[in-house]
Amino acid sequence: MSAAQGRFDASLERLHRLYPKLIDLKLDRLVRLLGALGNPQTRLPPVIHVAGTNGKGSVCAFTRAMAEAAGLRVHVYTSPHLVKFNERIRLAGALVSDEALAGALDEIEAVNEGNQITVFEAITAAAFLLFSRVPADLCVLEVGLGGRFDATNVIRPAACAITSISMDHQDFLGDTLGAIAAEKAGIIKPGIPVVVGAQEPEALAVIMAEAQAAQAPLLLRGRDWEVTPTPQGLRFQGLELPPPALPGAHQAENAALAMLALRAAGFAFSPEVLAAGLRAVEWPARLQRLHGALLAALPPGSELWLDGAHNPGGAEALAAQLRAWGGDVTLILGMKQAKDVGEVMRILLPHAAQIFAVAEPGQHLALPVEAIIAASGGRALPGPDVAGALAQITAPTRVLICGSLYLAGEVLKLERDDFSDARKASTSEA
């Protein structure tokens, strides 16, 4: 660990003690802090603000890839991170350094003067501070949770994008699709164009009403635009484009949202640039095929995939991919507490030949293995962790690890580290 990483970790711990609640959807604390910092959020390059339930990170990744293919410098703020905190902030195309991140947190702590602030609010302020000081052509912001009272919603964007909305985070956003949509649509600003992915009627009605009240131009899928996967890639507004580097039919819509948001924000790119961005896009744990140490633990001829889908909407997208694959698929599922494991199971179980329930030791708020097994009606077998699950697979198969971005992060750590020791330990404990 670098000295700067140690300073950063210590700052996060001190900030957490100032306000132990991880989530508290208000803006007053952050507005006060940003004012003390000189309001860096007003000195950003043009901003594209992205909300929704599933696909937000993918839209941000497509947006960055296309803009960078055009030679632009792009700031990006996303969450959560998978392996290292620095993943959340990209400064003009490069992940923020430990030193820059530690310095920004030190400055924020000093200016905050011990007032209450959540860790996410402090990190958001750090991102704005850094973005305001490094020249760039575009800034892409992913909403953390909801929209209306999310910490990112203190900016005036050049364009907004709202991906598909489904049931998730009901304890914070409401227990109906309409209530959740109202929170997501809270990023809509007067006169600012909004591009919107496919929505259920209840969510769509709320978004349309919010846009009308703000007199915000609205571009709706199915009314104003369409994208169609083809055997050769994508058909979008008269363009024939190559398939995105991110697998899955659902990525066609995410790519189209990125193209439309860029255009709405004033960035007109050639078909060649758009195609280059589609080919270059990267976004870990979104139907990511693994080729390293974890795959080596499986019988020869196997495939290993990783996806962070963690709610019913994400499970539906995965189910579509499982149908497209056909054949036998083994699922390794680990989820976060408070997620709708029963509904995720209902969607995925018909497509699984075998399923293992897992919880990694470092997985944040991991749902107990026993709860996953119960939700599966007893079909799932205990892993009880990824190493243990892989050790029980004796014939070549396609394996999909899914259920949580936090699980995905732990899996990527196993890929990065020496997995053989973990597998030996798990096998010896079985």
C-alpha positions as CSV (number, residue, x, y, z in Angstrom):
1,M,0.0,0.0,0.0
2,S,1.3,3.4,-0.9
3,A,1.6,6.2,1.7
4,A,-1.0,8.1,-0.2
5,Q,-3.4,5.1,-0.2
6,G,-2.9,4.9,3.6
7,R,-3.7,8.7,3.9
8,F,-6.8,8.2,1.8
9,D,-8.0,5.2,3.8
10,A,-7.5,7.1,7.1
11,S,-9.5,10.0,5.7
12,L,-12.4,7.8,4.8
13,E,-12.4,6.3,8.2
14,R,-12.5,9.7,9.9
15,L,-15.2,10.9,7.5
16,H,-17.3,7.8,8.3
17,R,-17.1,8.7,12.0
18,L,-18.4,12.2,11.3
19,Y,-21.6,10.7,9.9
20,P,-21.9,6.9,10.2
21,K,-24.9,6.6,7.9
22,L,-23.8,5.2,4.6
23,I,-26.8,6.6,2.7
24,D,-28.9,9.7,3.6
25,L,-30.5,11.2,0.6
26,K,-30.2,15.0,1.2
27,L,-28.3,17.7,-0.6
28,D,-27.9,20.4,2.2
29,R,-24.6,18.9,3.6
30,L,-23.0,18.7,0.2
31,V,-24.2,22.1,-0.9
32,R,-22.7,23.7,2.2
33,L,-19.3,21.9,1.7
34,L,-19.2,22.7,-2.0
35,G,-19.8,26.4,-1.2
36,A,-16.9,26.3,1.2
37,L,-14.8,24.8,-1.6
38,G,-15.7,27.6,-4.0
39,N,-18.4,25.6,-5.8
40,P,-16.2,23.5,-8.1
41,Q,-19.2,21.9,-9.6
42,T,-19.9,25.1,-11.5
43,R,-16.5,24.9,-13.2
44,L,-16.8,21.6,-15.0
45,P,-16.7,20.8,-18.8
46,P,-20.1,19.9,-20.3
47,V,-21.7,17.2,-18.2
48,I,-23.8,14.2,-19.2
49,H,-25.8,13.0,-16.2
50,V,-26.9,9.4,-16.1
51,A,-29.6,7.9,-13.9
52,G,-31.7,4.7,-14.0
53,T,-31.8,1.2,-12.3
54,N,-29.7,-1.0,-14.6
55,G,-27.3,0.0,-17.3
56,K,-26.1,3.4,-15.9
57,G,-22.4,2.3,-15.7
58,S,-22.6,0.8,-19.2
59,V,-24.0,4.0,-20.7
60,C,-21.2,6.0,-19.0
61,A,-18.6,3.5,-20.4
62,F,-20.0,3.8,-23.9
63,T,-20.1,7.6,-23.6
64,R,-16.5,7.7,-22.6
65,A,-15.4,5.2,-25.2
66,M,-17.0,7.2,-28.1
67,A,-15.8,10.6,-26.9
68,E,-12.3,9.3,-26.4
69,A,-12.4,7.7,-29.9
70,A,-13.0,11.3,-31.1
71,G,-9.9,12.4,-29.3
72,L,-11.7,14.1,-26.4
73,R,-10.5,14.2,-22.8
74,V,-13.2,12.8,-20.5
75,H,-13.8,13.0,-16.8
76,V,-15.9,10.1,-15.4
77,Y,-17.5,9.6,-12.0
78,T,-19.1,6.2,-11.3
79,S,-19.9,3.9,-8.4
80,P,-19.4,1.5,-6.7
81,H,-15.8,0.5,-7.4
82,L,-15.0,-3.2,-7.9
83,V,-11.4,-3.7,-6.7
84,K,-9.9,-0.3,-5.9
85,F,-11.6,3.0,-4.9
86,N,-9.7,4.9,-7.6
87,E,-12.0,3.2,-10.2
88,R,-14.7,5.7,-9.3
89,I,-12.9,8.8,-10.7
90,R,-11.3,9.2,-14.1
91,L,-9.4,12.4,-14.7
92,A,-9.2,13.3,-18.4
93,G,-9.1,9.6,-19.2
94,A,-6.8,8.2,-16.5
95,L,-7.8,6.7,-13.1
96,V,-7.1,9.2,-10.3
97,S,-3.8,8.6,-8.6
98,D,-3.6,7.7,-4.9
99,E,-1.7,11.0,-4.3
100,A,-4.4,13.1,-6.0
101,L,-7.2,11.4,-4.3
102,A,-5.6,11.6,-0.9
103,G,-4.8,15.3,-1.4
104,A,-8.4,16.1,-2.4
105,L,-9.7,14.3,0.7
106,D,-7.3,16.1,2.9
107,E,-8.5,19.4,1.5
108,I,-12.1,18.5,1.9
109,E,-11.6,17.4,5.5
110,A,-9.9,20.7,6.3
111,V,-12.7,22.8,4.7
112,N,-15.4,20.7,6.2
113,E,-14.3,21.6,9.7
114,G,-15.8,18.5,11.3
115,N,-19.4,19.0,10.0
116,Q,-21.5,16.0,9.2
117,I,-21.0,14.6,5.7
118,T,-21.4,11.1,4.3
119,V,-18.5,9.3,2.7
120,F,-20.3,9.3,-0.7
121,E,-20.9,13.1,-0.4
122,A,-17.2,13.7,0.4
123,I,-16.0,11.6,-2.5
124,T,-18.4,13.4,-4.8
125,A,-17.0,16.7,-3.6
126,A,-13.5,15.4,-4.2
127,A,-14.5,14.4,-7.7
128,F,-15.9,17.8,-8.5
129,L,-12.8,19.5,-7.0
130,L,-10.4,17.4,-9.1
131,F,-12.5,17.7,-12.3
132,S,-12.6,21.5,-11.9
133,R,-8.7,21.6,-11.8
134,V,-7.9,19.3,-14.7
135,P,-8.7,20.4,-18.2
136,A,-11.2,18.1,-20.1
137,D,-13.7,18.3,-22.9
138,L,-16.6,16.3,-21.3
139,C,-17.6,15.1,-17.8
140,V,-19.8,12.0,-17.4
141,L,-21.5,11.6,-14.0
142,E,-23.3,8.4,-12.9
143,V,-26.0,8.9,-10.2
144,G,-25.2,6.9,-7.1
145,L,-28.7,6.2,-5.8
146,G,-32.0,7.6,-7.0
147,G,-31.5,11.0,-8.6
148,R,-33.5,13.8,-7.0
149,F,-31.5,13.9,-3.8
150,D,-28.3,12.1,-5.0
151,A,-25.1,13.9,-4.3
152,T,-24.4,14.2,-8.0
153,N,-27.6,16.2,-8.6
154,V,-26.1,19.6,-7.8
155,I,-24.8,20.2,-11.4
156,R,-26.5,21.7,-14.4
157,P,-25.8,19.2,-17.2
158,A,-25.7,19.6,-20.9
159,A,-27.8,16.4,-21.3
160,C,-29.3,13.7,-19.2
161,A,-29.9,10.0,-19.8
162,I,-32.3,7.7,-17.9
163,T,-31.9,4.0,-18.4
164,S,-34.6,1.4,-17.8
165,I,-36.1,1.6,-14.3
166,S,-37.1,-1.4,-12.3
167,M,-37.7,-2.3,-8.6
168,D,-34.6,-1.8,-6.5
169,H,-33.6,0.1,-3.3
170,Q,-37.2,0.3,-2.2
171,D,-36.1,1.1,1.3
172,F,-34.8,4.4,0.0
173,L,-36.7,5.2,-3.1
174,G,-40.3,3.9,-2.5
175,D,-42.1,0.6,-3.0
176,T,-43.8,1.3,-6.3
177,L,-42.3,1.7,-9.8
178,G,-43.9,5.2,-10.0
179,A,-42.2,6.3,-6.8
180,I,-38.8,5.0,-7.9
181,A,-39.2,6.7,-11.3
182,A,-40.0,10.0,-9.6
183,E,-36.7,9.9,-7.8
184,K,-34.8,8.9,-10.9
185,A,-36.5,11.6,-13.0
186,G,-35.4,14.1,-10.4
187,I,-32.2,14.7,-12.4
188,I,-34.3,16.4,-15.2
189,K,-33.5,20.1,-15.3
190,P,-35.4,23.0,-17.0
191,G,-34.7,23.1,-20.7
192,I,-32.1,20.3,-20.6
193,P,-32.6,17.4,-23.1
194,V,-33.3,14.0,-21.7
195,V,-32.8,10.7,-23.5
196,V,-34.8,7.8,-22.1
197,G,-34.5,4.0,-22.5
198,A,-37.4,1.5,-22.7
199,Q,-39.7,1.9,-19.6
200,E,-42.8,0.3,-18.1
201,P,-45.9,2.5,-18.6
202,E,-46.0,3.5,-14.9
203,A,-42.4,4.7,-15.0
204,L,-42.7,6.3,-18.4
205,A,-45.8,8.4,-17.3
206,V,-43.8,9.9,-14.4
207,I,-40.8,10.7,-16.5
208,M,-42.9,12.4,-19.2
209,A,-44.7,14.5,-16.5
210,E,-41.4,15.6,-14.9
211,A,-40.0,16.5,-18.3
212,Q,-43.1,18.4,-19.3
213,A,-43.1,20.4,-16.0
214,A,-39.4,21.3,-16.6
215,Q,-40.0,22.0,-20.4
216,A,-37.1,19.6,-21.0
217,P,-36.9,18.1,-24.5
218,L,-37.6,14.4,-24.3
219,L,-36.3,11.6,-26.6
220,L,-38.1,8.3,-25.8
221,R,-37.3,4.9,-27.2
222,G,-40.1,3.7,-29.3
223,R,-41.4,7.2,-30.0
224,D,-38.4,9.2,-31.0
225,W,-35.7,6.7,-31.5
226,E,-35.0,2.9,-31.9
227,V,-32.0,0.6,-32.0
228,T,-32.1,-2.9,-33.4
229,P,-29.5,-5.6,-32.9
230,T,-28.5,-7.2,-36.2
231,P,-26.3,-10.2,-37.1
232,Q,-23.6,-7.7,-38.0
233,G,-24.0,-5.4,-35.0
234,L,-26.5,-2.6,-34.5
235,R,-28.9,-0.6,-36.7
236,F,-29.4,2.9,-35.3
237,Q,-31.0,5.9,-37.0
238,G,-29.9,4.8,-40.5
239,L,-26.4,3.7,-39.4
240,E,-25.1,0.2,-39.6
241,L,-22.7,-0.2,-36.7
242,P,-20.5,-3.0,-35.4
243,P,-21.5,-5.0,-32.3
244,P,-20.5,-3.5,-29.0
245,A,-17.5,-5.0,-27.2
246,L,-19.8,-5.4,-24.2
247,P,-21.8,-8.7,-24.8
248,G,-25.6,-9.0,-24.3
249,A,-28.5,-7.8,-26.3
250,H,-29.4,-5.2,-23.7
251,Q,-26.1,-3.3,-24.5
252,A,-27.6,-2.1,-27.8
253,E,-29.9,0.2,-25.9
254,N,-27.1,1.4,-23.6
255,A,-25.0,2.2,-26.6
256,A,-27.8,4.1,-28.3
257,L,-28.5,6.1,-25.1
258,A,-24.8,7.1,-25.1
259,M,-24.9,8.2,-28.7
260,L,-28.0,10.2,-28.2
261,A,-26.8,11.8,-25.0
262,L,-23.6,12.9,-26.7
263,R,-25.5,14.4,-29.6
264,A,-27.9,16.1,-27.2
265,A,-24.9,17.6,-25.4
266,G,-23.6,19.0,-28.6
267,F,-21.1,16.4,-29.6
268,A,-21.6,15.2,-33.2
269,F,-19.4,12.3,-34.1
270,S,-18.9,10.5,-37.4
271,P,-20.1,6.9,-37.9
272,E,-16.4,5.9,-37.9
273,V,-15.9,7.4,-34.5
274,L,-19.0,5.8,-33.1
275,A,-17.9,2.4,-34.5
276,A,-14.5,2.8,-32.9
277,G,-16.1,3.6,-29.5
278,L,-18.3,0.5,-29.8
279,R,-15.3,-1.7,-30.4
280,A,-13.2,-0.1,-27.7
281,V,-15.7,0.1,-24.8
282,E,-14.7,-1.7,-21.6
283,W,-16.7,-2.1,-18.4
284,P,-15.7,-4.9,-15.9
285,A,-18.2,-7.4,-14.5
286,R,-20.8,-6.8,-17.3
287,L,-20.9,-10.2,-19.0
288,Q,-17.1,-10.2,-18.7
289,R,-15.5,-13.3,-19.9
290,L,-12.7,-14.4,-17.6
291,H,-9.6,-16.2,-18.9
292,G,-7.2,-16.3,-15.9
293,A,-6.6,-18.3,-12.8
294,L,-10.3,-18.9,-12.0
295,L,-10.9,-20.5,-15.5
296,A,-7.9,-22.7,-14.9
297,A,-9.7,-24.2,-11.9
298,L,-12.5,-25.5,-14.1
299,P,-12.4,-28.6,-16.3
300,P,-10.8,-28.0,-19.8
301,G,-13.3,-26.8,-22.3
302,S,-15.3,-24.7,-19.8
303,E,-16.2,-21.0,-20.1
304,L,-16.3,-18.6,-17.2
305,W,-18.3,-15.4,-17.2
306,L,-18.9,-12.6,-14.6
307,D,-21.8,-10.2,-14.3
308,G,-22.8,-7.8,-11.5
309,A,-26.6,-8.1,-12.1
310,H,-28.2,-7.8,-8.6
311,N,-31.9,-7.0,-9.0
312,P,-34.9,-8.3,-11.0
313,G,-34.2,-6.0,-14.0
314,G,-30.6,-7.2,-14.2
315,A,-31.7,-10.8,-13.8
316,E,-34.1,-10.4,-16.8
317,A,-31.2,-9.2,-19.0
318,L,-29.1,-12.1,-17.8
319,A,-32.0,-14.5,-18.5
320,A,-32.1,-13.2,-22.1
321,Q,-28.4,-13.9,-22.5
322,L,-28.8,-17.4,-21.0
323,R,-31.6,-18.1,-23.6
324,A,-29.3,-16.9,-26.3
325,W,-26.5,-19.1,-25.2
326,G,-28.6,-22.2,-24.9
327,G,-27.2,-25.4,-23.4
328,D,-26.3,-26.1,-19.9
329,V,-25.2,-23.2,-17.7
330,T,-23.9,-23.4,-14.1
331,L,-24.7,-20.4,-12.0
332,I,-22.6,-19.3,-9.0
333,L,-24.8,-16.8,-7.2
334,G,-24.0,-14.5,-4.3
335,M,-26.1,-11.5,-3.3
336,K,-26.2,-8.5,-1.1
337,Q,-28.5,-8.4,1.9
338,A,-31.9,-6.6,1.3
339,K,-31.9,-7.5,-2.4
340,D,-34.9,-9.5,-3.8
341,V,-33.2,-12.8,-4.0
342,G,-36.5,-14.7,-4.4
343,E,-37.4,-12.7,-7.5
344,V,-33.9,-13.0,-9.0
345,M,-34.1,-16.8,-8.4
346,R,-37.5,-17.0,-10.1
347,I,-36.1,-15.4,-13.2
348,L,-32.8,-17.2,-13.4
349,L,-33.5,-20.8,-12.1
350,P,-35.3,-22.0,-15.2
351,H,-32.1,-21.4,-17.2
352,A,-29.6,-23.0,-14.9
353,A,-28.6,-26.7,-15.0
354,Q,-26.9,-26.3,-11.6
355,I,-26.6,-23.5,-9.1
356,F,-24.2,-22.8,-6.2
357,A,-24.8,-20.3,-3.4
358,V,-21.8,-18.4,-2.3
359,A,-20.6,-15.6,0.0
360,E,-17.0,-14.4,-0.2
361,P,-15.3,-13.5,3.1
362,G,-14.7,-9.9,2.0
363,Q,-18.0,-9.4,0.2
364,H,-19.9,-6.3,1.5
365,L,-23.1,-7.2,3.3
366,A,-23.2,-10.6,1.8
367,L,-26.5,-12.5,2.0
368,P,-25.9,-15.8,3.9
369,V,-25.5,-18.9,1.8
370,E,-28.4,-20.5,3.7
371,A,-30.7,-17.7,2.7
372,I,-29.8,-18.1,-1.0
373,I,-30.4,-21.9,-0.8
374,A,-33.8,-21.3,0.9
375,A,-34.8,-18.8,-1.9
376,S,-33.9,-21.4,-4.5
377,G,-36.3,-23.9,-2.9
378,G,-33.4,-26.1,-2.0
379,R,-32.0,-26.3,-5.6
380,A,-28.8,-24.4,-4.9
381,L,-25.8,-26.1,-3.4
382,P,-23.5,-24.5,-0.9
383,G,-20.3,-23.2,-2.5
384,P,-19.8,-21.9,0.1
385,D,-17.5,-19.5,-1.6
386,V,-16.4,-19.2,-5.3
387,A,-13.3,-21.4,-4.8
388,G,-15.5,-24.1,-3.3
389,A,-18.1,-23.9,-6.0
390,L,-15.5,-24.1,-8.8
391,A,-13.9,-27.1,-7.1
392,Q,-17.2,-29.0,-7.2
393,I,-17.6,-28.6,-11.0
394,T,-16.2,-31.8,-12.6
395,A,-17.4,-31.6,-16.2
396,P,-16.9,-29.0,-18.9
397,T,-19.6,-26.3,-18.7
398,R,-20.3,-22.6,-19.1
399,V,-20.2,-21.0,-15.7
400,L,-21.7,-17.6,-14.8
401,I,-20.9,-15.9,-11.5
402,C,-23.5,-13.2,-10.7
403,G,-25.7,-11.6,-8.1
404,S,-23.7,-8.6,-6.7
405,L,-21.2,-6.0,-7.8
406,Y,-19.5,-6.6,-4.5
407,L,-19.2,-10.3,-5.3
408,A,-17.8,-9.3,-8.7
409,G,-15.2,-7.2,-7.0
410,E,-14.1,-10.1,-4.9
411,V,-14.0,-12.4,-7.9
412,L,-11.8,-9.9,-9.8
413,K,-9.4,-9.8,-6.8
414,L,-9.2,-13.6,-7.0
415,E,-8.4,-13.2,-10.7
416,R,-5.7,-10.7,-9.9
417,D,-4.2,-12.6,-7.0
418,D,-2.9,-16.2,-6.8
419,F,-6.2,-18.2,-6.9
420,S,-4.6,-21.6,-6.4
421,D,-4.0,-21.0,-2.7
422,A,-7.7,-20.1,-2.2
423,R,-8.8,-23.2,-4.1
424,K,-6.5,-25.5,-2.1
425,A,-7.8,-23.9,1.2
426,S,-11.5,-24.3,0.1
427,T,-10.9,-27.9,-1.0
428,S,-9.2,-28.8,2.3
429,E,-12.1,-27.4,4.3
430,A,-14.8,-29.2,2.3
